Amino acid sequence: MAIIITDECINCGACEPECPNNAIYEGGLEWKMKDGTKLKGSYQLEDGTEVDVDKNNSPISDDYYYIVPDKCTECVGFHEEPQCAAVCPVDCCVPDPDRVESEGILLDRKERLHL
């Protein structure tokens, strides 16, 4: 499953540099699929939508840091545990109960993001 950042976030920014997929963004900032990846051209999101990897996308949150779920691999293939959760001082990086994903799906996503 992807990790989410709850509204308990204090905007310290400790999580952002720890993400190997560059899936974490400061609240209010736009995001791109290509940020921190080797993607080129278009990319198919988990819901089947095709997106231009160079296109700016609207922020998921305006108020606090957020994680782009289609870029999150829970650090599978990189680390033993999600690094955002490991460094968060207020424990607001938690599994998203609405997006349960197997280790296989997470590893496949890692491979697609980092050709």
N, C-alpha and C positions, 0 to 999 in steps of 0.2 A: 504494500500500500504506500501511497505517497505520504509524506510528512506535511502537516499544516502548521502554521504559526497562529496561535490563538490571540484573542484581543487583550490578553494579559501581557503582551510584548511591551517592553520598556524602550524599544528602539535603540538598544545599545550597539547593534551592528556586529556583535561577536560572531554570529552565525554566517554572515555573508562570505567572508574570505575562506571559510572552511569547506564550502560546497564544491566538490570536484566537477559538478555539472554546471556551475554558474546558474543554478535554478532559483537563487534567493535574491530578491530585489528590495530596495528601500521603498517604503510606502509612497505612492504617488508617482513613481518612476515607471516609464514604459519598459517593456521587455521584448527581446528578440530570441527566437529559437537558436540562432547561430551564436549568440553570446556564450563563450567558453566551450564551444563544440567545434567539430570539423565539418559541420553541415554546409551544404551548398544547394542552391535551387529551391526546391519545395520539400516539405516534410509532412507526413501524414500523422495527425494527432490520434490519440487512442479512440476518439469518437468518430474517426473516419474523415474528419475535415482536413483538407490540404491547405497548408499555409506557406507563404513565402518566408524563408528563413531570415531574410534581411528586413522584413516588415516590422515596424514598431507595433506592439500590441498594447492595449489599454492595461493600466495597472489592475491587479486583482484586489488590492487594498490601497486606499489613499492615506490611511491613518498609521499603519505599522508595517514592518517588514512582512513579505509574503513569499511563498514558494510556488513556482510554476509547476503544477503537477505533472505535466507532460515532459518535464526535464528532470524530475526527481527520481532517483533510483534507490533511495534510502541508503546511499553509499555502498550498495551491494556491488562487489567487484572491485571496490577501492579500499574499504575499511570494514572492520568487524561490526561497527554500529554507526548509525547516522551521526555525523560529526556536528551538525547543527544542534541536535539534542544534547550531545556531550558537552558542548561549551556554553549552552544557554544558562544564564544565571537565575532565571525565573521559571525554568522548565515549561516553556510555552511552545516548544517544538515537539509535537505529538503525532502519532499515527492518525491518518484521516480515516475515520470509520466508514465513510462513504466511498472510499476508493481502495478496496482490498485487492492486492495484487500478489501473485506468487513470486518466488525468487526467480523463476524462469522468465517471467515477464520483465522483471526489473533488470536482469542480466541482458535480455534482448534489447531493452531500451538503452542500456549503457553502450552496447555494441553499435546500435544505430546512431547514437549521438557522437560517438568517438571512433568512427570508422577506422 
